[in-house]
């Protein structure tokens, strides 16, 4: 891998907050923060680009955070989902959501009890909203 190659890394919300709190200036790339903290001084041949994304809908009491990962899209512990299901929710999403509730990944307060990786951002958004959604449209960078 040459010095211009990039490789995504998987981080949780705690690591994300740590990186943000250790930035020297607004929008300092996470890769630069990591290099500085690890004292790599440009010796690294791996670059990391990480973007925390959120779904926020005050009306539906939804606040979810997630991040793209190599195997799909991770929704973080503490994220909340819509209490209602769309009338037209596909059976696969309905079953998946019920399975997450039955297994305790989502609790009776409708919040994730641990991080969970979905196959795509659209699947994650659909579970959070309780109906079919486009991940690219719904997941946004926090304001």
N, CA, C and O atoms as CSV, one atom per row, in Angstrom:
chain,resi,resn,atom,element,x,y,z
A,1,UNK,N,N,0.842,-1.170,0.000
A,1,UNK,CA,C,0.000,0.000,0.000
A,1,UNK,C,C,0.891,1.238,0.000
A,1,UNK,O,O,1.766,1.369,0.856
A,2,UNK,N,N,0.679,2.141,-0.946
A,2,UNK,CA,C,1.522,3.332,-0.985
A,2,UNK,C,C,0.992,4.403,-0.040
A,2,UNK,O,O,-0.089,4.245,0.528
A,3,UNK,N,N,1.739,5.489,0.135
A,3,UNK,CA,C,1.387,6.515,1.114
A,3,UNK,C,C,0.133,7.293,0.734
A,3,UNK,O,O,-0.408,8.011,1.575
A,4,UNK,N,N,-0.342,7.177,-0.486
A,4,UNK,CA,C,-1.552,7.876,-0.889
A,4,UNK,C,C,-2.806,7.004,-0.777
A,4,UNK,O,O,-3.914,7.471,-1.039
A,5,UNK,N,N,-2.629,5.739,-0.388
A,5,UNK,CA,C,-3.766,4.831,-0.257
A,5,UNK,C,C,-4.529,5.119,1.022
A,5,UNK,O,O,-3.961,5.581,2.011
A,6,UNK,N,N,-5.822,4.842,0.989
A,6,UNK,CA,C,-6.633,4.995,2.189
A,6,UNK,C,C,-7.295,3.685,2.525
A,6,UNK,O,O,-7.522,2.842,1.657
A,7,UNK,N,N,-7.603,3.524,3.796
A,7,UNK,CA,C,-8.288,2.335,4.271
A,7,UNK,C,C,-9.241,2.783,5.370
A,7,UNK,O,O,-8.800,3.391,6.346
A,8,UNK,N,N,-10.537,2.502,5.240
A,8,UNK,CA,C,-11.474,2.928,6.284
A,8,UNK,C,C,-11.227,2.150,7.569
A,8,UNK,O,O,-10.792,0.999,7.536
A,9,UNK,N,N,-11.508,2.786,8.699
A,9,UNK,CA,C,-11.407,2.106,9.983
A,9,UNK,C,C,-12.741,2.220,10.699
A,9,UNK,O,O,-13.521,3.137,10.441
A,10,UNK,N,N,-12.991,1.296,11.584
A,10,UNK,CA,C,-14.227,1.227,12.336
A,10,UNK,C,C,-13.986,1.847,13.712
A,10,UNK,O,O,-13.133,1.370,14.459
A,11,UNK,N,N,-14.731,2.911,14.058
A,11,UNK,CA,C,-14.600,3.521,15.380
A,11,UNK,C,C,-15.973,3.642,16.021
A,11,UNK,O,O,-16.991,3.649,15.329
A,12,UNK,N,N,-15.999,3.736,17.348
A,12,UNK,CA,C,-17.267,3.935,18.032
A,12,UNK,C,C,-17.432,5.402,18.405
A,12,UNK,O,O,-16.541,6.214,18.152
A,13,UNK,N,N,-18.567,5.743,19.004
A,13,UNK,CA,C,-18.879,7.128,19.326
A,13,UNK,C,C,-17.886,7.708,20.328
A,13,UNK,O,O,-17.542,8.887,20.240
A,14,UNK,N,N,-17.422,6.901,21.274
A,14,UNK,CA,C,-16.447,7.373,22.263
A,14,UNK,C,C,-15.136,7.790,21.591
A,14,UNK,O,O,-14.570,8.827,21.938
A,15,UNK,N,N,-14.655,7.003,20.646
A,15,UNK,CA,C,-13.426,7.333,19.917
A,15,UNK,C,C,-13.649,8.577,19.065
A,15,UNK,O,O,-12.784,9.450,18.996
A,16,UNK,N,N,-14.814,8.658,18.415
A,16,UNK,CA,C,-15.129,9.841,17.614
A,16,UNK,C,C,-15.063,11.103,18.474
A,16,UNK,O,O,-14.443,12.091,18.082
A,17,UNK,N,N,-15.696,11.070,19.638
A,17,UNK,CA,C,-15.682,12.234,20.532
A,17,UNK,C,C,-14.262,12.568,20.971
A,17,UNK,O,O,-13.904,13.742,21.074
A,18,UNK,N,N,-13.452,11.543,21.231
A,18,UNK,CA,C,-12.060,11.762,21.618
A,18,UNK,C,C,-11.294,12.462,20.500
A,18,UNK,O,O,-10.543,13.404,20.752
A,19,UNK,N,N,-11.484,12.003,19.275
A,19,UNK,CA,C,-10.793,12.624,18.147
A,19,UNK,C,C,-11.208,14.074,17.976
A,19,UNK,O,O,-10.368,14.945,17.751
A,20,UNK,N,N,-12.514,14.335,18.082
A,20,UNK,CA,C,-12.997,15.710,17.947
A,20,UNK,C,C,-12.417,16.587,19.055
A,20,UNK,O,O,-12.012,17.721,18.797
A,21,UNK,N,N,-12.373,16.073,20.282
A,21,UNK,CA,C,-11.867,16.868,21.405
A,21,UNK,C,C,-10.365,17.111,21.318
A,21,UNK,O,O,-9.846,18.018,21.968
A,22,UNK,N,N,-9.665,16.312,20.521
A,22,UNK,CA,C,-8.219,16.475,20.382
A,22,UNK,C,C,-7.813,17.158,19.081
A,22,UNK,O,O,-6.632,17.178,18.734
A,23,UNK,N,N,-8.779,17.717,18.362
A,23,UNK,CA,C,-8.441,18.408,17.114
A,23,UNK,C,C,-7.842,19.773,17.440
A,23,UNK,O,O,-8.233,20.418,18.413
A,24,UNK,N,N,-6.901,20.200,16.627
A,24,UNK,CA,C,-6.233,21.486,16.818
A,24,UNK,C,C,-7.009,22.627,16.183
A,24,UNK,O,O,-6.830,23.784,16.566
A,25,UNK,N,N,-7.860,22.323,15.228
A,25,UNK,CA,C,-8.640,23.346,14.559
A,25,UNK,C,C,-9.896,22.698,13.973
A,25,UNK,O,O,-9.958,21.482,13.792
A,26,UNK,N,N,-10.892,23.533,13.682
A,26,UNK,CA,C,-12.145,23.026,13.122
A,26,UNK,C,C,-11.855,22.300,11.814
A,26,UNK,O,O,-11.094,22.781,10.975
A,27,UNK,N,N,-12.466,21.153,11.659
A,27,UNK,CA,C,-12.341,20.334,10.441
A,27,UNK,C,C,-10.948,19.749,10.235
A,27,UNK,O,O,-10.606,19.380,9.112
A,28,UNK,N,N,-10.132,19.653,11.292
A,28,UNK,CA,C,-8.843,18.960,11.145
A,28,UNK,C,C,-9.151,17.508,10.788
A,28,UNK,O,O,-9.924,16.857,11.490
A,29,UNK,N,N,-8.564,16.991,9.715
A,29,UNK,CA,C,-8.838,15.598,9.322
A,29,UNK,C,C,-8.465,14.618,10.439
A,29,UNK,O,O,-7.427,14.764,11.085
A,30,UNK,N,N,-9.330,13.613,10.655
A,30,UNK,CA,C,-9.061,12.625,11.700
A,30,UNK,C,C,-7.724,11.932,11.487
A,30,UNK,O,O,-7.028,11.597,12.446
A,31,UNK,N,N,-7.374,11.723,10.240
A,31,UNK,CA,C,-6.094,11.088,9.962
A,31,UNK,C,C,-4.939,11.911,10.540
A,31,UNK,O,O,-3.999,11.351,11.103
A,32,UNK,N,N,-5.007,13.237,10.402
A,32,UNK,CA,C,-3.966,14.116,10.943
A,32,UNK,C,C,-3.944,14.067,12.467
A,32,UNK,O,O,-2.875,14.068,13.076
A,33,UNK,N,N,-5.127,14.024,13.084
A,33,UNK,CA,C,-5.204,13.933,14.543
A,33,UNK,C,C,-4.552,12.638,15.012
A,33,UNK,O,O,-3.744,12.638,15.941
A,34,UNK,N,N,-4.913,11.532,14.359
A,34,UNK,CA,C,-4.342,10.237,14.739
A,34,UNK,C,C,-2.829,10.213,14.556
A,34,UNK,O,O,-2.105,9.727,15.425
A,35,UNK,N,N,-2.351,10.734,13.432
A,35,UNK,CA,C,-0.899,10.772,13.205
A,35,UNK,C,C,-0.194,11.569,14.297
A,35,UNK,O,O,0.853,11.162,14.800
A,36,UNK,N,N,-0.787,12.721,14.659
A,36,UNK,CA,C,-0.173,13.565,15.687
A,36,UNK,C,C,-0.182,12.849,17.036
A,36,UNK,O,O,0.839,12.812,17.722
A,37,UNK,N,N,-1.333,12.276,17.423
A,37,UNK,CA,C,-1.438,11.606,18.712
A,37,UNK,C,C,-0.559,10.356,18.793
A,37,UNK,O,O,-0.022,10.028,19.851
A,38,UNK,N,N,-0.424,9.677,17.675
A,38,UNK,CA,C,0.411,8.470,17.640
A,38,UNK,C,C,1.875,8.780,17.324
A,38,UNK,O,O,2.715,7.884,17.248
A,39,UNK,N,N,2.157,10.080,17.140
A,39,UNK,CA,C,3.516,10.554,16.848
A,39,UNK,C,C,4.125,9.836,15.646
A,39,UNK,O,O,5.273,9.393,15.678
A,40,UNK,N,N,3.318,9.734,14.582
A,40,UNK,CA,C,3.777,9.053,13.373
A,40,UNK,C,C,4.552,9.984,12.453
A,40,UNK,O,O,5.357,9.516,11.648
A,41,UNK,N,N,4.332,11.276,12.549
A,41,UNK,CA,C,5.078,12.259,11.758
A,41,UNK,C,C,5.181,11.896,10.283
A,41,UNK,O,O,6.265,11.931,9.700
A,42,UNK,N,N,4.060,11.553,9.695
A,42,UNK,CA,C,4.045,11.272,8.260
A,42,UNK,C,C,4.556,9.896,7.887
A,42,UNK,O,O,4.707,9.602,6.701
A,43,UNK,N,N,4.829,9.042,8.867
A,43,UNK,CA,C,5.371,7.709,8.579
A,43,UNK,C,C,4.278,6.694,8.264
A,43,UNK,O,O,4.564,5.581,7.824
A,44,UNK,N,N,3.028,7.083,8.490
A,44,UNK,CA,C,1.932,6.147,8.288
A,44,UNK,C,C,1.667,5.927,6.807
A,44,UNK,O,O,1.784,6.848,5.999
A,45,UNK,N,N,1.314,4.711,6.469
A,45,UNK,CA,C,0.927,4.437,5.089
A,45,UNK,C,C,-0.570,4.144,5.000
A,45,UNK,O,O,-1.058,3.667,3.974
A,46,UNK,N,N,-1.293,4.433,6.081
A,46,UNK,CA,C,-2.734,4.222,6.100
A,46,UNK,C,C,-3.403,5.548,6.430
A,46,UNK,O,O,-2.996,6.250,7.356
A,47,UNK,N,N,-4.428,5.880,5.663
A,47,UNK,CA,C,-5.188,7.100,5.904
A,47,UNK,C,C,-6.597,6.724,6.328
A,47,UNK,O,O,-7.169,5.774,5.794
A,48,UNK,N,N,-7.160,7.450,7.274
A,48,UNK,CA,C,-8.508,7.157,7.748
A,48,UNK,C,C,-9.413,8.360,7.543
A,48,UNK,O,O,-9.051,9.485,7.885
A,49,UNK,N,N,-10.583,8.119,6.986
A,49,UNK,CA,C,-11.579,9.168,6.859
A,49,UNK,C,C,-12.844,8.670,7.541
A,49,UNK,O,O,-13.398,7.637,7.164
A,50,UNK,N,N,-13.290,9.402,8.536
A,50,UNK,CA,C,-14.419,8.976,9.330
A,50,UNK,C,C,-15.437,10.109,9.394
A,50,UNK,O,O,-15.077,11.251,9.680
A,51,UNK,N,N,-16.699,9.802,9.131
A,51,UNK,CA,C,-17.753,10.810,9.224
A,51,UNK,C,C,-18.887,10.264,10.074
A,51,UNK,O,O,-19.531,9.278,9.715
A,52,UNK,N,N,-19.123,10.917,11.202
A,52,UNK,CA,C,-20.274,10.569,12.014
A,52,UNK,C,C,-21.500,11.167,11.335
A,52,UNK,O,O,-21.485,12.325,10.917
A,53,UNK,N,N,-22.558,10.371,11.227
A,53,UNK,CA,C,-23.797,10.831,10.605
A,53,UNK,C,C,-24.933,10.678,11.596
A,53,UNK,O,O,-24.858,9.873,12.524
A,54,UNK,N,N,-25.993,11.461,11.393
A,54,UNK,CA,C,-27.134,11.367,12.296
A,54,UNK,C,C,-28.450,11.451,11.537
A,54,UNK,O,O,-28.529,11.972,10.425
A,55,UNK,N,N,-29.468,10.921,12.178
A,55,UNK,CA,C,-30.852,11.125,11.781
A,55,UNK,C,C,-31.487,11.805,12.973
A,55,UNK,O,O,-31.432,11.297,14.093
A,56,UNK,N,N,-32.091,12.958,12.730
A,56,UNK,CA,C,-32.778,13.663,13.804
A,56,UNK,C,C,-34.151,14.087,13.312
A,56,UNK,O,O,-34.282,14.782,12.305
A,57,UNK,N,N,-35.160,13.659,14.037
A,57,UNK,CA,C,-36.525,14.048,13.703
A,57,UNK,C,C,-37.258,14.297,15.015
A,57,UNK,O,O,-37.727,13.363,15.666
A,58,UNK,N,N,-37.349,15.559,15.389
A,58,UNK,CA,C,-37.954,15.947,16.661
A,58,UNK,C,C,-39.401,15.473,16.759
A,58,UNK,O,O,-39.832,14.987,17.805
A,59,UNK,N,N,-40.145,15.616,15.673
A,59,UNK,CA,C,-41.559,15.250,15.635
A,59,UNK,C,C,-41.780,13.778,15.985
A,59,UNK,O,O,-42.727,13.434,16.694
A,60,UNK,N,N,-40.904,12.922,15.484
A,60,UNK,CA,C,-41.039,11.482,15.713
A,60,UNK,C,C,-40.180,10.986,16.873
A,60,UNK,O,O,-40.116,9.782,17.122
A,61,UNK,N,N,-39.516,11.905,17.589
A,61,UNK,CA,C,-38.651,11.564,18.723
A,61,UNK,C,C,-37.531,10.602,18.320
A,61,UNK,O,O,-37.208,9.662,19.047
A,62,UNK,N,N,-36.950,10.856,17.148
A,62,UNK,CA,C,-35.854,10.023,16.644
A,62,UNK,C,C,-34.551,10.815,16.744
A,62,UNK,O,O,-34.475,11.965,16.310
A,63,UNK,N,N,-33.535,10.188,17.318
A,63,UNK,CA,C,-32.190,10.752,17.289
A,63,UNK,C,C,-31.239,9.562,17.223
A,63,UNK,O,O,-31.055,8.845,18.206
A,64,UNK,N,N,-30.646,9.363,16.066
A,64,UNK,CA,C,-29.772,8.212,15.851
A,64,UNK,C,C,-28.447,8.671,15.269
A,64,UNK,O,O,-28.395,9.586,14.447
A,65,UNK,N,N,-27.384,8.026,15.705
A,65,UNK,CA,C,-26.044,8.312,15.204
A,65,UNK,C,C,-25.460,7.046,14.603
A,65,UNK,O,O,-25.680,5.945,15.108
A,66,UNK,N,N,-24.714,7.213,13.523
A,66,UNK,CA,C,-24.102,6.059,12.890
A,66,UNK,C,C,-22.901,6.448,12.060
A,66,UNK,O,O,-22.571,7.624,11.905
A,67,UNK,N,N,-22.257,5.421,11.530
A,67,UNK,CA,C,-21.046,5.624,10.753
A,67,UNK,C,C,-20.915,4.489,9.733
A,67,UNK,O,O,-21.237,3.337,10.021
A,68,UNK,N,N,-20.442,4.836,8.551
A,68,UNK,CA,C,-20.192,3.808,7.537
A,68,UNK,C,C,-19.004,2.968,7.985
A,68,UNK,O,O,-17.989,3.503,8.431
A,69,UNK,N,N,-19.131,1.665,7.865
A,69,UNK,CA,C,-18.067,0.730,8.213
A,69,UNK,C,C,-17.864,-0.215,7.032
A,69,UNK,O,O,-18.730,-0.300,6.161
A,70,UNK,N,N,-16.743,-0.922,6.985
A,70,UNK,CA,C,-16.475,-1.793,5.827
A,70,UNK,C,C,-17.593,-2.792,5.507
A,70,UNK,O,O,-17.798,-3.129,4.340
A,71,UNK,N,N,-18.311,-3.266,6.518
A,71,UNK,CA,C,-19.341,-4.274,6.262
A,71,UNK,C,C,-20.754,-3.702,6.234
A,71,UNK,O,O,-21.725,-4.457,6.283
A,72,UNK,N,N,-20.881,-2.369,6.155
A,72,UNK,CA,C,-22.219,-1.790,6.092
A,72,UNK,C,C,-22.307,-0.458,6.794
A,72,UNK,O,O,-21.575,0.477,6.468
A,73,UNK,N,N,-23.215,-0.370,7.771
A,73,UNK,CA,C,-23.451,0.881,8.480
A,73,UNK,C,C,-23.735,0.578,9.939
A,73,UNK,O,O,-24.639,-0.196,10.252
A,74,UNK,N,N,-22.965,1.185,10.831
A,74,UNK,CA,C,-23.107,0.951,12.263
A,74,UNK,C,C,-23.944,2.055,12.896
A,74,UNK,O,O,-23.661,3.241,12.724
A,75,UNK,N,N,-24.982,1.648,13.634
A,75,UNK,CA,C,-25.785,2.568,14.427
A,75,UNK,C,C,-25.299,2.422,15.872
A,75,UNK,O,O,-25.135,1.311,16.376
A,76,UNK,N,N,-25.070,3.572,16.530
A,76,UNK,CA,C,-24.480,3.560,17.860
A,76,UNK,C,C,-25.492,3.355,18.977
A,76,UNK,O,O,-26.656,3.743,18.874
A,77,UNK,N,N,-25.017,2.740,20.037
A,77,UNK,CA,C,-25.756,2.557,21.280
A,77,UNK,C,C,-26.326,3.911,21.718
A,77,UNK,O,O,-25.648,4.936,21.635
A,78,UNK,N,N,-27.568,3.901,22.179
A,78,UNK,CA,C,-28.218,5.126,22.624
A,78,UNK,C,C,-29.079,5.784,21.555
A,78,UNK,O,O,-29.888,6.662,21.856
A,79,UNK,N,N,-28.906,5.362,20.308
A,79,UNK,CA,C,-29.735,5.886,19.228
A,79,UNK,C,C,-31.181,5.458,19.454
A,79,UNK,O,O,-31.441,4.370,19.968
A,80,UNK,N,N,-32.125,6.325,19.066
A,80,UNK,CA,C,-33.544,5.999,19.254
A,80,UNK,C,C,-34.238,5.801,17.910
A,80,UNK,O,O,-33.812,6.333,16.885
A,81,UNK,N,N,-35.316,5.023,17.941
A,81,UNK,CA,C,-36.081,4.730,16.728
A,81,UNK,C,C,-37.512,5.236,16.869
A,81,UNK,O,O,-37.987,5.488,17.976
A,82,UNK,N,N,-38.183,5.380,15.748
A,82,UNK,CA,C,-39.577,5.798,15.696
A,82,UNK,C,C,-40.452,4.737,16.365
A,82,UNK,O,O,-40.258,3.543,16.139
A,83,UNK,N,N,-41.402,5.160,17.175
A,83,UNK,CA,C,-42.293,4.194,17.825
A,83,UNK,C,C,-43.302,3.600,16.845
A,83,UNK,O,O,-43.781,2.482,17.039
A,84,UNK,N,N,-43.621,4.351,15.796
A,84,UNK,CA,C,-44.627,3.902,14.830
A,84,UNK,C,C,-43.980,3.280,13.598
A,84,UNK,O,O,-42.854,3.614,13.228
A,85,UNK,N,N,-44.714,2.374,12.976
A,85,UNK,CA,C,-44.298,1.772,11.709
A,85,UNK,C,C,-45.139,2.354,10.593
A,85,UNK,O,O,-46.338,2.579,10.759
A,86,UNK,N,N,-44.501,2.600,9.440
A,86,UNK,CA,C,-45.250,3.006,8.256
A,86,UNK,C,C,-46.197,1.873,7.868
A,86,UNK,O,O,-45.869,0.699,8.037
A,87,UNK,N,N,-47.353,2.223,7.356
A,87,UNK,CA,C,-48.313,1.208,6.899
A,87,UNK,C,C,-47.683,0.337,5.811
A,87,UNK,O,O,-47.953,-0.861,5.727
A,88,UNK,N,N,-46.839,0.956,4.980
A,88,UNK,CA,C,-46.256,0.236,3.841
A,88,UNK,C,C,-44.876,-0.362,4.139
A,88,UNK,O,O,-44.145,-0.696,3.207
A,89,UNK,N,N,-44.503,-0.505,5.419
A,89,UNK,CA,C,-43.177,-1.055,5.736
A,89,UNK,C,C,-43.044,-2.462,5.158
A,89,UNK,O,O,-43.918,-3.303,5.363
A,90,UNK,N,N,-41.944,-2.721,4.433
A,90,UNK,CA,C,-41.740,-4.080,3.904
A,90,UNK,C,C,-41.631,-5.099,5.041
A,90,UNK,O,O,-41.108,-4.800,6.114
A,91,UNK,N,N,-42.121,-6.269,4.790
A,91,UNK,CA,C,-42.125,-7.339,5.793
A,91,UNK,C,C,-40.714,-7.633,6.317
A,91,UNK,O,O,-40.543,-7.922,7.501
A,92,UNK,N,N,-39.697,-7.559,5.436
A,92,UNK,CA,C,-38.322,-7.839,5.879
A,92,UNK,C,C,-37.869,-6.848,6.948
A,92,UNK,O,O,-37.237,-7.244,7.928
A,93,UNK,N,N,-38.183,-5.567,6.772
A,93,UNK,CA,C,-37.809,-4.558,7.773
A,93,UNK,C,C,-38.622,-4.734,9.053
A,93,UNK,O,O,-38.101,-4.576,10.157
A,94,UNK,N,N,-39.884,-5.058,8.897
A,94,UNK,CA,C,-40.751,-5.276,10.054
A,94,UNK,C,C,-40.210,-6.441,10.894
A,94,UNK,O,O,-40.126,-6.345,12.119
A,95,UNK,N,N,-39.848,-7.532,10.227
A,95,UNK,CA,C,-39.304,-8.705,10.918
A,95,UNK,C,C,-37.946,-8.413,11.549
A,95,UNK,O,O,-37.672,-8.845,12.669
A,96,UNK,N,N,-37.096,-7.680,10.829
A,96,UNK,CA,C,-35.772,-7.344,11.345
A,96,UNK,C,C,-35.900,-6.483,12.607
A,96,UNK,O,O,-35.205,-6.705,13.598
A,97,UNK,N,N,-36.783,-5.520,12.548
A,97,UNK,CA,C,-36.991,-4.625,13.690
A,97,UNK,C,C,-37.508,-5.418,14.895
A,97,UNK,O,O,-37.053,-5.211,16.020
A,98,UNK,N,N,-38.443,-6.311,14.659
A,98,UNK,CA,C,-38.973,-7.133,15.750
A,98,UNK,C,C,-37.883,-8.029,16.330
A,98,UNK,O,O,-37.819,-8.223,17.544
A,99,UNK,N,N,-37.036,-8.569,15.478
A,99,UNK,CA,C,-35.920,-9.405,15.932
A,99,UNK,C,C,-34.950,-8.613,16.817
A,99,UNK,O,O,-34.460,-9.122,17.824
A,100,UNK,N,N,-34.679,-7.354,16.425
A,100,UNK,CA,C,-33.799,-6.497,17.231
A,100,UNK,C,C,-34.442,-6.187,18.587
A,100,UNK,O,O,-33.741,-6.099,19.595
A,101,UNK,N,N,-35.751,-6.024,18.620
A,101,UNK,CA,C,-36.464,-5.812,19.886
A,101,UNK,C,C,-36.443,-7.090,20.727
A,101,UNK,O,O,-36.170,-7.038,21.926
A,102,UNK,N,N,-36.728,-8.228,20.108
A,102,UNK,CA,C,-36.761,-9.512,20.821
A,102,UNK,C,C,-35.398,-9.885,21.403
A,102,UNK,O,O,-35.317,-10.465,22.486
A,103,UNK,N,N,-34.325,-9.549,20.675
A,103,UNK,CA,C,-32.977,-9.916,21.127
A,103,UNK,C,C,-32.384,-8.910,22.115
A,103,UNK,O,O,-31.316,-9.145,22.680
A,104,UNK,N,N,-33.081,-7.791,22.320
A,104,UNK,CA,C,-32.582,-6.796,23.269
A,104,UNK,C,C,-31.624,-5.778,22.687
A,104,UNK,O,O,-31.126,-4.919,23.414
A,105,UNK,N,N,-31.354,-5.852,21.390
A,105,UNK,CA,C,-30.493,-4.848,20.744
A,105,UNK,C,C,-31.188,-3.493,20.819
A,105,UNK,O,O,-30.534,-2.463,20.980
A,106,UNK,N,N,-32.510,-3.497,20.700
A,106,UNK,CA,C,-33.337,-2.309,20.913
A,106,UNK,C,C,-34.238,-2.625,22.112
A,106,UNK,O,O,-34.884,-3.672,22.147
A,107,UNK,N,N,-34.277,-1.718,23.091
A,107,UNK,CA,C,-35.052,-1.986,24.305
A,107,UNK,C,C,-36.475,-1.438,24.222
A,107,UNK,O,O,-36.882,-0.887,23.200
A,108,UNK,N,N,-37.226,-1.600,25.319
A,108,UNK,CA,C,-38.630,-1.150,25.352
A,108,UNK,C,C,-38.763,0.368,25.263
A,108,UNK,O,O,-39.843,0.879,24.965
A,109,UNK,N,N,-37.669,1.096,25.521
A,109,UNK,CA,C,-37.674,2.555,25.360
A,109,UNK,C,C,-37.361,2.946,23.908
A,109,UNK,O,O,-37.266,4.127,23.574
A,110,UNK,N,N,-37.205,1.921,23.057
A,110,UNK,CA,C,-36.921,2.094,21.631
A,110,UNK,C,C,-35.554,2.731,21.383
A,110,UNK,O,O,-35.394,3.562,20.489
A,111,UNK,N,N,-34.573,2.327,22.193
A,111,UNK,CA,C,-33.205,2.792,21.966
A,111,UNK,C,C,-32.260,1.602,21.864
A,111,UNK,O,O,-32.465,0.561,22.487
A,112,UNK,N,N,-31.217,1.792,21.058
A,112,UNK,CA,C,-30.213,0.748,20.890
A,112,UNK,C,C,-29.450,0.570,22.199
A,112,UNK,O,O,-28.968,1.541,22.783
A,113,UNK,N,N,-29.343,-0.673,22.652
A,113,UNK,CA,C,-28.621,-0.971,23.891
A,113,UNK,C,C,-27.146,-1.234,23.635
A,113,UNK,O,O,-26.345,-1.288,24.567
A,114,UNK,N,N,-26.793,-1.397,22.364
A,114,UNK,CA,C,-25.400,-1.577,21.954
A,114,UNK,C,C,-25.284,-1.176,20.491
A,114,UNK,O,O,-26.288,-1.049,19.791
A,115,UNK,N,N,-24.054,-0.978,20.035
A,115,UNK,CA,C,-23.822,-0.677,18.621
A,115,UNK,C,C,-24.314,-1.852,17.784
A,115,UNK,O,O,-24.203,-3.007,18.195
A,116,UNK,N,N,-24.856,-1.548,16.610
A,116,UNK,CA,C,-25.328,-2.615,15.725
A,116,UNK,C,C,-24.986,-2.274,14.277
A,116,UNK,O,O,-25.211,-1.151,13.827
A,117,UNK,N,N,-24.442,-3.249,13.553
A,117,UNK,CA,C,-24.070,-3.051,12.153
A,117,UNK,C,C,-25.154,-3.622,11.248
A,117,UNK,O,O,-25.533,-4.788,11.358
A,118,UNK,N,N,-25.646,-2.764,10.345
A,118,UNK,CA,C,-26.609,-3.159,9.323
A,118,UNK,C,C,-25.870,-3.343,8.004
A,118,UNK,O,O,-24.736,-2.885,7.863
A,119,UNK,N,N,-26.490,-3.999,7.051
A,119,UNK,CA,C,-25.832,-4.249,5.772
A,119,UNK,C,C,-25.668,-2.981,4.941
A,119,UNK,O,O,-24.815,-2.930,4.055
A,120,UNK,N,N,-26.479,-1.954,5.219
A,120,UNK,CA,C,-26.374,-0.702,4.463
A,120,UNK,C,C,-26.956,0.455,5.276
A,120,UNK,O,O,-27.662,0.244,6.262
A,121,UNK,N,N,-26.649,1.672,4.848
A,121,UNK,CA,C,-27.209,2.856,5.509
A,121,UNK,C,C,-28.717,2.923,5.293
A,121,UNK,O,O,-29.440,3.430,6.152
A,122,UNK,N,N,-29.200,2.421,4.162
A,122,UNK,CA,C,-30.644,2.421,3.896
A,122,UNK,C,C,-31.382,1.462,4.823
A,122,UNK,O,O,-32.465,1.781,5.314
A,123,UNK,N,N,-30.805,0.302,5.059
A,123,UNK,CA,C,-31.420,-0.642,6.000
A,123,UNK,C,C,-31.468,-0.019,7.391
A,123,UNK,O,O,-32.488,-0.103,8.075
A,124,UNK,N,N,-30.371,0.605,7.810
A,124,UNK,CA,C,-30.316,1.258,9.123
A,124,UNK,C,C,-31.375,2.356,9.219
A,124,UNK,O,O,-32.103,2.425,10.209
A,125,UNK,N,N,-31.467,3.209,8.209
A,125,UNK,CA,C,-32.448,4.296,8.210
A,125,UNK,C,C,-33.874,3.746,8.229
A,125,UNK,O,O,-34.747,4.301,8.897
A,126,UNK,N,N,-34.105,2.671,7.506
A,126,UNK,CA,C,-35.438,2.072,7.450
A,126,UNK,C,C,-35.851,1.516,8.811
A,126,UNK,O,O,-37.010,1.642,9.205
A,127,UNK,N,N,-34.924,0.912,9.522
A,127,UNK,CA,C,-35.218,0.395,10.862
A,127,UNK,C,C,-35.478,1.554,11.818
A,127,UNK,O,O,-36.414,1.501,12.616
A,128,UNK,N,N,-34.662,2.595,11.743
A,128,UNK,CA,C,-34.821,3.763,12.618
A,128,UNK,C,C,-36.175,4.442,12.378
A,128,UNK,O,O,-36.861,4.796,13.337
A,129,UNK,N,N,-36.563,4.626,11.126
A,129,UNK,CA,C,-37.818,5.310,10.799
A,129,UNK,C,C,-39.044,4.407,10.877
A,129,UNK,O,O,-40.159,4.893,11.064
A,130,UNK,N,N,-38.847,3.088,10.733
A,130,UNK,CA,C,-39.993,2.179,10.733
A,130,UNK,C,C,-40.670,2.086,9.387
A,130,UNK,O,O,-41.873,1.839,9.301
A,131,UNK,N,N,-39.889,2.287,8.324
A,131,UNK,CA,C,-40.396,2.200,6.961
A,131,UNK,C,C,-39.278,2.401,5.974
A,131,UNK,O,O,-38.188,2.816,6.368
A,132,UNK,N,N,-39.500,2.125,4.707
A,132,UNK,CA,C,-38.454,2.231,3.684
A,132,UNK,C,C,-37.904,3.650,3.594
A,132,UNK,O,O,-38.659,4.616,3.490
A,133,UNK,N,N,-36.583,3.761,3.636
A,133,UNK,CA,C,-35.914,5.057,3.537
A,133,UNK,C,C,-34.611,4.894,2.769
A,133,UNK,O,O,-34.027,3.811,2.734
A,134,UNK,N,N,-34.165,5.984,2.155
A,134,UNK,CA,C,-32.866,6.028,1.490
A,134,UNK,C,C,-31.830,6.480,2.513
A,134,UNK,O,O,-31.951,7.561,3.088
A,135,UNK,N,N,-30.829,5.667,2.736
A,135,UNK,CA,C,-29.772,6.026,3.671
A,135,UNK,C,C,-29.042,7.284,3.265
A,135,UNK,O,O,-28.713,8.114,4.113
A,136,UNK,N,N,-28.783,7.437,1.967
A,136,UNK,CA,C,-28.077,8.619,1.493
A,136,UNK,C,C,-28.854,9.907,1.749
A,136,UNK,O,O,-28.256,10.964,1.952
A,137,UNK,N,N,-30.165,9.825,1.742
A,137,UNK,CA,C,-30.989,11.009,1.995
A,137,UNK,C,C,-31.188,11.281,3.480
A,137,UNK,O,O,-31.238,12.438,3.898
A,138,UNK,N,N,-31.301,10.222,4.280
A,138,UNK,CA,C,-31.670,10.386,5.694
A,138,UNK,C,C,-30.485,10.649,6.625
A,138,UNK,O,O,-30.599,11.455,7.549
A,139,UNK,N,N,-29.350,9.980,6.397
A,139,UNK,CA,C,-28.190,10.158,7.278
A,139,UNK,C,C,-27.439,11.416,6.855
A,139,UNK,O,O,-26.982,11.529,5.718
A,140,UNK,N,N,-27.321,12.350,7.779
A,140,UNK,CA,C,-26.674,13.642,7.506
A,140,UNK,C,C,-25.577,13.907,8.537
A,140,UNK,O,O,-25.599,13.356,9.638
A,141,UNK,N,N,-24.618,14.758,8.167
A,141,UNK,CA,C,-23.610,15.176,9.142
A,141,UNK,C,C,-24.295,16.053,10.182
A,141,UNK,O,O,-25.112,16.904,9.830
A,142,UNK,N,N,-23.968,15.853,11.479
A,142,UNK,CA,C,-24.581,16.678,12.520
A,142,UNK,C,C,-24.270,18.152,12.331
A,142,UNK,O,O,-23.186,18.513,11.873
A,143,UNK,N,N,-25.226,19.002,12.685
A,143,UNK,CA,C,-25.025,20.448,12.581
A,143,UNK,C,C,-24.184,20.967,13.725
A,143,UNK,O,O,-23.915,22.165,13.799
